[in-house]
């Protein structure tokens, strides 16, 4: 998905963006297949002022395939979440180099640990099962 030029919102196959997010697509937002900008209240800011050039600049934000962005995150232009990764709630994704797949968290987001789970290998777009902790039971296709 790299190399996208212009202001675009690109949603890969079975990806989705939930409601109540602020998305600036000046530099483009690219969401990989089976990925989610989930929760609510996240901000995607693809443009800013380049102080050294005294000019507006715009860089894409990339959410890799089969990745998940939690609530109230800030994703800055040039930021890229690797495939099969999670950006923890409240984290800030910057333009720093990221290659490891797993949990990214903090301000700025740093790699914390590898992750696995059925969500990363699903073949449908949204999750329809519901887990009930008090019963330690999962109800399949409950939604």
C-alpha positions in Angstrom: 0.0 0.0 0.0 3.0 2.3 0.1 3.4 4.9 -2.6 -0.2 6.1 -2.5 -0.3 9.7 -3.8 -2.9 12.3 -3.1 -5.7 12.6 -0.6 -7.3 9.2 -0.3 -9.0 6.9 2.1 -8.2 3.3 1.0 -10.0 0.4 2.8 -8.7 -3.1 2.1 -10.9 -6.1 1.7 -13.0 -6.7 4.9 -11.4 -3.7 6.7 -13.5 -1.2 8.6 -13.5 2.1 10.4 -16.0 2.4 13.3 -17.8 5.7 14.1 -16.6 8.9 15.9 -13.1 9.1 14.7 -11.4 12.2 13.2 -9.7 11.4 9.9 -7.6 13.8 7.9 -6.8 12.2 4.5 -4.6 15.0 3.1 -1.7 12.5 2.9 -4.0 9.4 2.7 -5.1 6.8 5.2 -4.5 3.2 4.0 -6.2 0.4 6.0 -5.1 -3.1 5.1 -7.3 -6.1 4.5 -9.1 -7.5 7.6 -7.9 -4.5 9.7 -9.9 -2.2 11.9 -9.7 1.4 13.1 -11.8 0.4 16.1 -13.1 1.8 19.4 -13.9 5.5 19.1 -12.2 8.9 19.4 -9.0 8.2 17.5 -7.5 11.0 15.3 -5.6 10.4 12.1 -3.5 13.5 11.2 -1.7 13.1 7.8 -0.6 16.7 7.4 1.3 19.3 9.4 3.6 22.2 9.0 7.2 21.4 8.1 9.0 24.0 10.2 12.3 23.7 8.4 10.7 24.3 5.0 7.9 26.7 6.3 5.5 24.6 4.2 2.6 22.2 4.6 3.5 18.6 4.3 1.4 15.5 4.0 2.4 11.8 4.5 0.2 8.7 4.5 -0.8 6.8 7.6 -0.7 3.0 7.0 -2.5 0.4 9.1 -1.1 -3.0 8.0 -3.3 -5.9 7.1 -5.0 -7.8 9.9 -4.1 -5.1 12.4 -6.3 -3.4 15.0 -6.2 0.2 16.4 -7.8 0.7 19.8 -9.8 3.7 21.1 -8.5 7.2 21.4 -5.2 6.7 19.5 -3.4 9.5 17.6 -1.9 8.4 14.3 0.5 10.9 12.8 1.5 11.4 9.1 4.2 8.8 8.1 3.1 6.4 10.8 2.8 2.8 9.9 1.4 0.0 12.1 2.9 -3.4 10.9 0.7 -6.2 9.6 -0.9 -8.4 12.3 -0.4 -5.8 15.0 -2.4 -3.9 17.7 -2.0 -0.3 18.6 -3.1 -0.1 22.2 -5.8 2.4 23.3 -4.4 5.9 23.9 -1.2 5.3 22.0 0.5 7.7 19.6 1.7 6.2 16.2 4.6 8.3 14.8 6.7 8.1 11.7 9.4 5.9 13.5 10.5 2.7 11.9 8.4 -0.3 13.0 8.9 -3.8 11.7 8.0 -6.2 14.5 4.4 -7.6 14.5 2.6 -7.5 17.8 1.4 -5.1 20.5 2.5 -1.5 20.1 1.7 0.9 23.0 2.6 4.2 24.6 3.5 7.7 23.7 5.2 7.3 21.3 4.1 3.7 20.6 6.8 1.2 21.2 6.9 -2.6 20.6 5.7 -4.5 23.8 5.2 -8.1 22.9 4.3 -10.6 20.2 0.6 -11.5 19.9 -1.6 -14.2 18.5 -5.2 -15.1 18.4 -8.2 -16.1 16.3 -8.9 -12.5 15.3 -5.7 -12.3 13.2 -6.8 -15.4 11.1 -10.5 -14.8 10.6 -12.1 -15.1 7.2 -15.0 -12.7 7.7 -14.8 -8.9 8.1 -16.3 -8.2 11.5 -16.3 -10.2 14.8 -19.7 -11.7 15.6 -18.9 -13.8 18.6 -19.5 -12.5 22.1 -17.5 -13.6 25.2 -19.2 -13.6 28.6 -16.5 -13.4 31.2 -18.8 -14.2 34.1 -19.7 -17.5 32.5 -16.3 -18.0 30.8 -18.3 -18.8 27.6 -18.2 -17.6 24.0 -21.5 -17.3 22.1 -20.8 -17.8 18.4 -22.5 -15.5 15.9 -24.3 -13.6 18.6 -24.4 -10.4 16.8 
